[in-house]
Structure formats: C-alpha cells, structure tokens
Amino acid sequence: MTRAPVLYLSHGAPPLADDTLWTRQLAEWAGELARPTAILVVSAHWEEAPLTLGATRTVPLVYDFWGFPEHYYQVTYPAPGAPELAGKVRDLLRTPQTPVRDDPERGLDHGAYVPLVEMFPDAGIPVLQMSMPTLDPRSLYEVGRRLAPLRDEGVLIMGSGFFTHNLSGMNPALAFDQAPGWSKEFDAWGREALAAQDIDALLDFRHKAPSGRIAHPRTEHFAPLFVTLGAGEADQGAQRTVIDGFWYGLAKRSIQLG
C-alpha cells in the first residue's frame, strides 16, 4: 500500500465554492493523490478537550457559519463514517493521562467539508474528524507524531485552517495577488520557515514571525499545521507548497508532506 502524504490546507469559507481558481486548484491537487483508504481531518473549527472524535457514521453537516445566503446551507457531503479508523486513532492517542472521547452526533464542520466537496466530490471515502484538545503548538505536534502510523495504511491526514486569518483585515476588493502588508509578510516568513524545515520557529510563530499576532489574533487557524508537521515529521525534506496566493487578502498557502 502506498504511504499517504499529509496535508495542511487553507479551507476558506463557504463562498470558496464560487472561486473557480481555488476550486480548480483543490480538485487538481486531489487528482494527483493516490485515493486514500480514509481521511482524518483536524479543523480549526473544532476545539474540544479531551480530544474528541466526531460521528463514525453519516450524520448531518455542521453549518457553523452565519449570515450567508441560503444555498450555502443546502450543501451536503454524505461521506461514510470511519469507525475502524476511529478505533485506530483511539489506540494511538489514548493513555491514562490523555483520554479520547466520542461525540457520535457531531458531523463534519465547514473546515472539513468545504475543501472535501472540491477535492473528493463523490463523497465515497470514509471521513473522521477529531477535535483539537489544545492550541499549544508542541502538544499538537506530538499528536501528529502519534498519528503518523496511519499513513502506512493509506489514511490521508489533513489539517484544515488558514495560513493567515484576521477577518477584520479581509477585503473582497483585493485581487488574487493582493494582500495587506501583514498578511504578505507573515506568508513570506512561513514559506521560508517551511522551506528551511525550521520547525522550532514555526512552533514559536507568535514570537518569531513578523506580524504573527496580527495574522492570527487567535491561533486556531494556524494550529492544524502543527498536527500536519508532526504526522509528516519523516518527510520534512519532501514538503512542498501546492497552493499559494491570497483570498480577500488572507494567505491561502497549502502544503503537502510526502
């Protein structure tokens, strides 16, 4: 079985579906991948401790956004649940000090299904979502390291966030290559840190990155990157940016390891 890569992607909001460039980029990316046996998603939109696993059967999506036109609330993504994968995640992560719990009624949130609709539109691959039990970078990196063996079983581990995420700085008038200075500055720093495999700097981005606190007033949209980096630790040298540029001024940098 082919060892699956690990992804971190900027997932956008529901209107991503209207961006023909971005949807094409996501679809082409998925087309380059071997079809996963299952997908494990860590989304910026689910923080819960202890670490929690979402539905292991098909349940309704979580439309965790407000004020959008009605058609965005009609999107469906009936992917099969992944109870077998859930069992393996529990075995890899659960210790007496770190319990893992289940939330069988929680469906996929938009950090999971918005990109998956574009990447795997047939909704035929089992999908499991897990919460971030903390935003501490090193703890999340360790979670990723412990999940890495799933890759040898063809499981695609996907961290879903946004490379810069300051909603007060969004501007729909900006073109693909335009962004505020703070967003461009942080994105350039992140590109260089990833290329240099400077994991320590990335983990300490709030102190090391220029404009770090402006690019991420809260860190939940950068945090899934640390799970990705931990799960892809053995493939840091094979890290590449697949999507870059900006969306309404926010950096949509998305990477693959392996």
Long-range contacts (C-beta under 8 A, 24 or more apart in sequence): 1-37, 1-152, 1-153, 1-154, 2-34, 2-154, 3-151, 3-152, 3-154, 3-258, 4-33, 4-34, 4-36, 4-37, 4-150, 4-151, 4-153, 4-154, 4-155, 4-156, 4-157, 4-258, 5-33, 5-151, 5-156, 5-232, 5-235, 5-256, 5-257, 5-258, 6-144, 6-151, 6-156, 6-157, 6-158, 6-159, 6-228, 6-231, 6-232, 6-235, 6-256, 6-257, 6-258, 7-156, 7-157, 7-158, 7-159, 7-228, 7-254, 7-255, 7-256, 7-257, 8-158, 8-159, 8-160, 8-161, 8-224, 8-225, 8-228, 8-229, 8-254, 8-255, 9-115, 9-158, 9-159, 9-160, 9-161, 9-243, 9-254, 9-255, 10-161, 10-162, 10-163, 10-243, 10-247, 10-250, 10-251, 10-252, 10-253, 10-254, 11-43, 11-44, 11-110, 11-111, 11-112, 11-114, 11-115, 11-160, 11-161, 11-162, 12-114, 12-115, 12-162, 12-247, 12-252, 13-65, 13-68, 13-110, 13-114, 14-65, 14-68, 14-72, 14-75, 14-110, 14-114, 15-68, 15-72, 16-114, 16-115, 16-118, 16-247, 17-72, 17-75, 17-114, 17-117, 17-118, 19-247, 21-176, 22-118, 22-243, 22-247, 22-252, 23-118, 25-242, 25-243, 26-115, 26-118, 26-119, 26-243, 27-118, 27-119, 27-121, 29-119, 29-242, 29-243, 29-254, 29-256, 30-118, 30-119, 30-120, 33-156, 34-154, 35-125, 36-125, 36-154, 36-155, 36-156, 37-125, 37-126, 37-153, 37-154, 37-155, 38-82, 38-84, 38-85, 38-125, 38-126, 38-127, 38-128, 38-154, 38-155, 38-156, 39-79, 39-82, 39-116, 39-120, 39-125, 39-126, 39-127, 39-128, 39-155, 39-156, 39-158, 40-82, 40-85, 40-89, 40-127, 40-128, 40-129, 40-130, 40-147, 40-150, 40-155, 40-156, 40-157, 40-158, 41-108, 41-111, 41-112, 41-116, 41-127, 41-128, 41-129, 41-130, 41-158, 41-160, 42-129, 42-130, 42-132, 42-157, 42-158, 42-159, 42-160, 42-224, 42-227, 42-228, 43-109, 43-111, 43-112, 43-129, 43-160, 43-161, 43-224, 44-111, 44-132, 44-160, 44-161, 44-162, 44-165, 44-220, 44-221, 44-223, 44-224, 45-109, 45-110, 45-111, 45-220, 46-106, 46-109, 46-111, 46-129, 46-130, 46-131, 46-132, 47-131, 47-132, 47-133, 47-135, 47-220, 48-103, 48-131, 48-132, 48-133, 49-131, 49-133, 49-134, 50-98, 50-99, 50-100, 50-101, 50-133, 51-93, 51-98, 51-99, 51-100, 51-101, 51-130, 51-131, 51-132, 51-133, 51-143, 52-100, 52-101, 52-102, 52-103, 52-106, 52-130, 52-131, 52-133, 53-86, 53-89, 53-90, 53-100, 53-101, 53-102, 53-103, 53-128, 53-129, 53-130, 53-131, 54-103, 54-106, 54-107, 54-108, 54-128, 54-129, 54-130, 54-131, 55-81, 55-103, 55-104, 55-105, 55-106, 55-107, 56-81, 56-82, 56-83, 56-86, 56-102, 56-104, 56-128, 57-81, 57-83, 57-104, 59-104, 59-105, 59-106, 59-107, 60-107, 61-107, 61-108, 61-109, 61-110, 61-113, 62-106, 62-107, 62-108, 62-109, 62-110, 63-110, 64-109, 64-110, 65-110, 75-113, 75-117, 77-108, 77-113, 77-116, 77-117, 77-123, 78-123, 79-108, 79-116, 79-123, 79-124, 79-125, 79-126, 79-127, 80-124, 80-125, 80-126, 80-127, 81-126, 81-127, 81-128, 82-126, 82-127, 82-128, 84-126, 85-126, 85-128, 85-150, 85-155, 86-128, 88-150, 88-153, 89-128, 89-130, 89-147, 89-150, 92-146, 92-147, 92-149, 92-150, 93-143, 93-146, 93-147, 98-133, 111-160, 111-161, 112-160, 115-158, 115-160, 132-220, 132-223, 132-224, 132-227, 135-219, 135-220, 135-223, 137-202, 137-203, 137-204, 137-205, 137-223, 137-226, 138-203, 138-226, 140-223, 140-224, 140-226, 140-227, 140-230, 141-199, 141-203, 141-226, 141-227, 141-229, 141-230, 142-230, 143-227, 143-230, 144-226, 144-227, 144-228, 144-229, 144-230, 144-231, 144-232, 144-233, 145-230, 145-231, 145-233, 146-230, 147-227, 147-230, 147-231, 148-230, 148-231, 148-232, 148-233, 148-234, 150-231, 151-231, 151-258, 157-227, 157-228, 157-231, 158-228, 159-224, 159-225, 159-226, 159-227, 159-228, 160-224, 161-220, 161-221, 161-222, 161-223, 161-224, 161-225, 162-221, 162-222, 162-250, 162-251, 162-252, 163-187, 163-190, 163-221, 163-222, 163-250, 163-251, 163-252, 163-253, 163-254, 164-215, 164-216, 164-250, 164-251, 165-215, 165-216, 165-218, 165-221, 165-222, 165-250, 166-214, 166-215, 166-216, 166-217, 166-250, 169-214, 169-249, 169-250, 170-248, 170-249, 170-250, 171-248, 171-249, 172-248, 174-246, 174-248, 174-249, 176-245, 176-246, 176-247, 177-245, 177-246, 178-246, 178-249, 179-246, 179-249, 179-250, 179-251, 180-249, 181-211, 182-211, 182-214, 182-215, 183-211, 183-215, 183-246, 183-249, 183-250, 183-251, 184-246, 184-251, 185-210, 185-211, 186-210, 186-211, 186-212, 186-214, 186-215, 186-216, 186-251, 187-244, 187-246, 187-251, 187-253, 190-251, 190-253, 191-241, 191-244, 191-253, 194-239, 194-241, 194-255, 195-239, 197-236, 197-237, 197-239, 199-229, 199-236, 202-226, 202-229, 215-251, 228-255, 228-257, 229-257, 231-257, 232-257, 232-258, 234-258
